[in-house]
Structures are given as structure tokens and as C-alpha cells.
Amino acid sequence: MKFKRLFKIITLAVGFMLISCKSSSNKESTASVLNEVKKPNIVIVFLDDSGYADFSPFAAVDIPTPNVQKLADEGTVFTNFHVPQAICSASRSALLTGCYPGRTKVFGAHGPNERGLETNFPTMGEVFKKGGYKTAIFGKWHCGDQPETRPDARGFDESCGLMYSNDMWKHHPENPEYWGKFPIKFWENGKVSIEDVGYAEQKNLTKWYTEHAVDFINRNHKDPFLLYVPHSMPHVPIFASEAFEGKSGKGLYADVTMELDWSVGQITDALQKNGLEENTIVIFTSDNGPWIAYGNHAGKTPFREAKATSFEGGTRSACIIKYPKQIKAKSKSNQMFVSIDLLPTLCRLTGVRLPETEIDGKNVWDIISGNPDAKNPHNYYAFSTGKHFESVMSGDGKWKLHLDHDYRTLDKPGNDGAAGTYKNVEIPLSLFDMEHDAYETKNVLEHYPEISNKLQAYAKLHQEKFYKQ
């Protein structure tokens, strides 16, 4: 009896041990699988004042841009992507926070020593760093030039570049005495490495940003990362490195464009060499349309007006997104979305939590992924210039209403780095049928009173929410 009892106890004990081991093994196996499923990396290449028609996927150009074309062939070309304000600081802050300029109060282009984006608005760097990502920015920041508003304090583990636009220096063609008071500095990881950026340094900006980006990818290939590359070019004054100066045979702007294309190639090659291509979301776009006052030193857009206006030539930017197996290759989409939508969409894709603060962007993954039943979740989008709220567009991008406002239009273009002149004109309350008139040529306000009234109601709501004195 005692032996049988002892045998039974031993059998039960062994059984419990086997069950425990199996359970532990399953847990280890599950943990192993979860560790192997790496969150997707994110690379955002953000050009400065690039023209919508500067690259071959968007227009027939005679400047060779094979790397941007390759990116387009491997991803989707978005022909109706916008920014909410077509000026440097406002556009960048909107991208990084998912918020309208009216919410953050970041308008226009901030100068040296300005505070910029307030710290109560989390940046993409902060959001993804908190979500376990390695983060880096190599390029033009332009969201604040105070210790607490610079990149190293706003969620970016690594950084290098300029705190503001490269024309804010002592060689400015219009006001060198004023800008000469602020030597433009080159920063690396929160410290100044070049006290006074000159012509020689400007020529190497694109090259340096690219080299830092490639090095960052090589060193962080085992961890999920957010890599933000906001180039200083082709914002004036434009420069190309020695390897690209004169290479196009078509002028300096073409040289600069070719070097930017090279940069895209270097970054995508680094992803491929590190085995990251399949698990990386690559976004290529610009902060706004071209600065057409600079003539042959500016890009081109087929749309009405350009930078610093709320017309399509200012707010509509060329955009390509590549994410193998998730986004269709060799595709083109005319579905509308805006840069404020990128933060919530990327958070959805990566499982990173959105900031607790209110944002204006919404998840548009159905649009980006090419879902044929996709509908834009916004009732409207709002566009401004500086502190002035000027226009709204229906969320589906079919209708655009301009409020009565002044705007600048080109009078005479400049040449070889010299600025041209503008003249101020006014547009009355106007409605445009964007499906049939993307160039905003014919005011159809009187023909569609119901649509006009609906958009005016949205404009009133937006005005009261963000611009009420």
C-alpha cells in the first residue's frame, strides 16, 4: 500500500513537472516569436521648397532622378498630398505633431533664437522614442531655436544640421546687415560643431545629412527606428557638392535635384544592404511648393501660385510612399490626405501609442494602402498662410473654398540667386470644383450654393476653434 501510494505521488509530481515545462516552453516560444517580429522602421525624406514637377514620377522632366523613380516604381505615387501651410516652420511643425498651425500657433518661418514649437505639443520624435524606437533627425529643424525646443530636447536621440533656413545668414541678398547678426551654425547632437556656416559648408549640407542617415541605419539595423531627413535643399541659396556641381549640364538647380536624388538612393541602398527594405516605411515629399521668385533657382509646379499661398501650387506636394507587401508597387493614387495625418497613421501601423494631447490628423491607412472602399475620415481640411486662415477643402478633395483674402503673386522672377518681385492681389469668396479644375481657374460659387454653404460652415467652425481672438 505504501509503495503504491508513493508511486502515485511520484507520478503526479512528474506530471506536474512536465506540464510546467511545456507551459514554460510555450511561453518562451511565444516570447521568441514576438521578439522576432520587429516593428517597421520609418524613413521620412522631407525636401525644402521642392517643386511638384521636379521629379519624373510627377512630370516629364529632363533631369535624371532614377532613385526617386525607382522609389515610385516600388511604392505608390500620391498626386493629391498636401501640407496645411506652405511655409517652412508651420509645415514642419504640422508634420511632426499632427496638428494644424492654428492649434500650435506655429505660423510662417521662425528666425534665429525664436522659441518655435511649444513643448506641450509632442513631436513625432518624442512619440516614437517613447514607443521604443531609436530616433534621428539629420537636416533642417526649423521648429525652435532654444535649448528646450531643439531636436535633442524634442525626442531625437541623434541629430545634425541647421536650426533654421539656410538663407538666414550674412550673405542674404536682401538684408545682409540684419542676418549678419546671427551666424548660422551647424549642430551635432545638441552641440555646435561649426560656428559660422559659409559657402563651403553649404555645398556639403546634402552630402553630410545623407552620410549621417546611412551611418544611423548601419548602426541601428537591429532596432526599430524613426529616421527623419529634412533636407535644406532646394531652398535658396542652393548649393551642390563638388561631385554634383555642373553634373547635370542644365544649371545649378538641376545639379541640386540630382544630388537629392542621389541621397534618396544612398538611404534606400543602406536599407537594402541591412536587410531592412521589406520592413521599412519610406516617405518622400516636400514641405511646400517652390519659391518661384527665385526663377531658375526654383522648382516648378503645374498648379496655381506657389510657396506661401493657400493655392494648390503652395500646399500640394509630390509624395511617394513605399512599404513592401503593404502598399501597392507601381501604383498611383489621387485620394487626398494631408501631412497632419501621417503621425496617427504611422502610430496605427507600428502599434505606438498616440500622444495624450489632442491632435487634428486622423488615420488614413485605408487611403495609403489602396483600399478601393477607402473614404477620407475628415469632413474638411483647412489651409492658412502665416496667421491668416484662408481656405478649406472637402475631405474627399472634390471641392475647395477660398475665403476672401489677399495673397502674393509673382510679378517678375529673379535669376541666378537674386530674388524677383511679387505683387499683392485679392481673391473674393470662391469655390472650385477640384475634380475638374485642379488648377483653380474657374469660380463656380454661384452654381453650387449647397456645397458653398457647407464649406463655409466648416470654415466658420475652424475659425472659431483656432483663430478666435
N, C-alpha and C positions, 0 to 999 in steps of 0.2 A: 504493500500500500504506500509506504513511504517513498519507495523508488518510483512508482507511477506518479505520485504527487510531484516529486522533484522533477521528473521528466516533463510533466505538463508545464511546470513553471519555467523550465529552461526553454521549452518550445515557444511559449508565449513571449518570453523575453527576446528570443532570436527573431521572432516575427515582428515585434515592435521595432527592433533594430533595423530590420530590412526595410520596413515601411518608412522609417525615419530617414534612412539613407537614400531611398528612392525619392522621397519628398525633397530632401536636400539637393539631390542631383537635378531634379526638375527645376528647382529654384535657380541653381547655378546655370543650368542650360538656358532658362528664360533670361536671366541677367546677361549671359553671354550674347544672346541674340540681340537684346536691347542695346548693349554696348556697341555691337557691330553696325546697328542701324544709325549711321551718323546723320545728324540734321544737315539739310542742304546749306552750302555756302552761298553768300550773296556778294556779287560784284556790281557796283554801280559806277559807270563812267559818265560823268556829267560835264559836258563841254560848256564853254562860256561864250555866248553870243553867236553860236554856230547857226548858219542859215539852214532852213528846212531842206533846201535843194542843193546842199553842198556835197551830198554823198549819193552814189549811184543807185541804191535801192529806192530813193525818193525822187530822183530826176535823172535825166540823161546828162551826165557831166563828162568833161574831158580831163578830169583829174583822176588818176588811178587810185582807187581806195579798195584794194582787194580784200583786206581784212574785215572791213565793215560789211562788204558784200558777202563774204563768207559767213559772217555772223548772221546776216539776214537769211542766207540760204539754209542755215541750221536752226533758225528760230522763226518768229513771227514779226512782220513789219506792221507797226501801228501808225496809221496815217491820220488819226484824229486824237492824238495825245496832246494835252495842254498843261500849262502852268497857270496858277491863279493870278499872278502878277509878273509882267515881263520886265522885271528889273532885278539885278543881282541878289541883294540881301533878302528881299521879300521872297523870291523864288526859292532860294536855298533853305530858308527857314521853313517854308511850307513843305518842302520835300522831307526835311528831317523830323518835323513834328507832326505832320498830317493835319495841320491847322491852317485856316485862312489867315492872310495878313491882318485882316480885321480883328481876329482873335488875339494874335500875338503882339500886334502893334509894331511889327517889323515891316516898315514901308521903305521903298526905294533902295538906295545903295548907301550903306553906312561907311563913314570915313575912318581914318586913324583915330585910335583912342576912344572910339564910341563903344557903348556898352553892348548894343546889339540885342540878341535874343535873351529874354529873361530866363533865369534858371528854374523857374517854376513850370516851364514847358519842357518836358523830357525830350531829348533828341533820340534819333534812331540809334546812335552810338550807346547811349545810356540804356535804352530798352533792350538791345541785343546783348550788351555786356552783362546785364542782369540776368539774361536768359542763358548764360553760359558760353557766349560767343567771344572769340578774340576779335578785337575791333581796330580798324586803322583808317586814317584819312591822309592821303597824300595829294596835296593840291591847294587850291584857293578856298579858304574857310568862309570869310565874309559874313559871319554870324555873331560878331562881337570881338572887341579887342581890349578886353580887361582880363586880369588873371583868372577870374571865376567864369568868364564866358568864352575862353579859348578852348580849342579841341581837347587838350589834355585834361581839362576840368569838366568836359561835357560827354564823357563816356568813351573816349577813344584811347586805347592802350598805346598806340603808336601814331605819330603824326609828323608831317613836314610840309612846308610851303609858306604861302603868304597869308596874312591875316585879312587882306582886302584886295581890291582890284590892282592890277599891275600898272595902271595908268596914274595911280595916286602917288606920284613921285616927282622929283625935282625937274624931270625932263618933260613934264606935261606941256603940250603945245599951247594951251590956252591960259593957264595960270601957274607958271613955274614958281613964282615967288611964294605963293601960298603953299603949294605942295612941297616946296623945298624945305619947309619947316618940319616935315615928317619923313625922315629917311625910311624907305621901305625895307623891311627886314625879312630875312629868311629864317624860319623857325624849324627846329627839330626837337620833337618830344618835350615841348614846353620851354625850350631854351633857344636863344638867338645864336645861330651859327654864322650868319652873315649880317653884319650891322647895316650895310648900305648896298642894296641890290643895284647893280649898274647894267650896262648893255651886255657885258659878257655873261652875267648871271641870267639875265632874261633869256638869252639864247638857249640856255640849258634847262629851263624850267620843265618843259615837256619830258625831256630825257631823264631828269632827276626823279620826277614823280613816277615815271614808268619803272625805273630801276628799283626804287623803294617798293613799289607794288609787287614786282616779280620776286624780290627778296622776301617780302612778307609771306607770299604764297608758298615759297620754298620752305620757309621755316615753320609754317603753321598748317601744313597739309594734313596733319593728324587730328586737328581740332576744327570744329565748325567756326567759320569766320565771316565777318562783315568787312568788306573792303570797299571804301568809298574814294573814288579818284575824280575829284572836281578840277579839271584842268584850268589853267589860267588862260590858255589859248582857245579860240582865236580872238578873244577880247583884245582891243588895241591897247598899247602898241604891240604889234605882232612880231614874233621872232621865231626863227628856226635854228636848230643846232647846225654845226658845221657839216654834218653828214647829210643834211637835207636842204641847206641853203643853196638855192639855184637848181635843185634837182629836178623840179617839175618842168622848168623851161617856160613856165606860164605865169611867173610872178611870185611874190613873197607869200600871198595868201594861199596859193596852191601848194607852195612848199610846206607851209604850216599845216595844211589839211593832210598832206601826205605823211607828215610826222605824227599827227594824231592818229591816223590810220595805222601806222607802224606800232604805236603804243597799244592800240587795241589788239594787234597781232601778238605782241610780246606777252600781254596779260593772258590772252586765251591759250597761247602756246604753253605758258607756265602751268595753267590749269591742266592741260592735256598731259604734259610730262609728269605731273604729280598724281595722275590718275583721278583727277577731281572733276573732269569735264561733265560726266554724267550726273553729278550730284551738286552742280553749281548753277544758280540763277544769275544770268548776266543781263544787265540792263544798260542800254546805250541810249543817251538822249542829251538834251541841252537845256540850260536854264531859261532860255527865251530865244526869240528871233534875232536877226542880225542888226548891228548898229550901222544902218545904211548911210549915215552922214559921212562915214569914212571911205565911201566909194570903193576903190579897188582893194582896200584893206578890210572889206566887209563881205560877209556871205550873202547868199541870195535866198529869197523866198518868193513863191508864186502868189502869195496871199496879200491882202490889203495891209498897207503900212508895215511896221516892224517893231523893234525893241521899244519899250517904254510907251506902248499903247495897248489898249484892250481889244484891238482888232486881231484877226487871225495871224497876221504877219508877226505879231508880237508874242501871242500866247501859244500858238500851235508849234510844237517842236517835233522834229523827227524822232522816232522811238523804235528800238528793236529790243525784243526780249527773247532770250534763249534759255530753255530748261529742258534738256533732252528727256523724252518719254512723257513729259507732262504738257509741253507746249508744241504745237504742230510746227514742223520744219517747212520751209519754203511756202509759208502762208502769209496772207495779208489781211488785215482787219481795219475796217473803217468805224468800228464801235468806239464811242467816245469814253474816255476817262481822264482823270486829272492827277497830277503828281501827289496831291494830298491823299490819294487812295493807295499809294504804294506801301506806306507803313502798315496799315491794317491788313492789307493783302499778304505782305511778307510775313507778318506775325501769324496769320492763319496757316500759311504754308509750312512754317517752321515749328509751330507749337509754342512760340514765345509769347508771353502774356503782353497784352497792350498796356500802355500806361493807365494809371487810375484816373488821370485828368481827362477831361472831355476833349475829344478831337472831332474834326469835321470830315475827314476821309472815311471811306467805307470799303469793305472787302469787295473787290471786283474780279475775283479769281475766275468766275464763270466767263467773264468777258475775255480775260487774258488767255485762258486755256482753250478758248474757241468753242465753248458750249453753244450749239445753234439756237438754244432756247434762252440764252442769256439776256437779262434785262438789267439796265443800269439801276442801282438802288437809290440814286439821288433823284429828287424832284427837279432840282436845278443845280447849276454851278454858277459861282459869282466871280467876276473879274474886276480888277482895280488897277489904277496907276498911281503910285505914291499913296497919299491918304485919300484919294478920290475913288469911290465905288462907282463904276461906270457901266457895267453890263451884266446880263445874266443869260445863260443858255439852258435850254431844257435838258434834263438828264440824259435823254436819248440822243442829244446833239442835233436834233432836227430844226430847232428854232433858236434864234438869238435876238435878244432885245437890248439895244443900246439906249441908255438914258441920255437925256440932253447933257452933253459935256464938251469941253474944249479938248483938243488934242494937238500934238505937233505932227506936221507932215513935212517931208523933205522939200526944201527949196532949191538947194544946189549942193551936189555931193562934193566931198573933198577928194584928195588924191595923194597917194604915197605917204599916208600917215597924218596928213593935215585934215582937220575936221571941216565938213561942209556947214551949211546953214539950214535952219528949219524956219517954218512959219506956223503960227497958231491959227487953227480953224475950229469950227464948231459943227457938231453933228446934232440934229434935233432928235427927239424920241423916234427911234427907228426899229423896225422889225425885219429880220432877214430869214428867208427860207434856206437853211443851210444844206438841205439835201440837194437843192437845185441851184444854189447860189453861194457856194462856199467862199466866194471872193467878196461877199458883202457889197454888191453893186446896186441892188435894187431894193428900195424901201417898200415893203408890202404891208405896212401898218394898217392901211385903210381896208385891205382885203380880208384880213383875218382878225377882227376885233376880239373874238373869244380867246384866241391864243395870246394876243397882246395883253388883254386884261389879266389873264392867268399869270403871265410872266411879270407883269407889273406888281401883282400881289406878292409874288415871291421876292421881288426886288424890295418891296416895302418891308417885308419880314426881315430880310437880310440887313437892310439899312437900320432898322430899329434894334436888331440884335447886336450889331457890331459897330455901328457908326453914330449911335445916338449920343448927342452932346450932353 
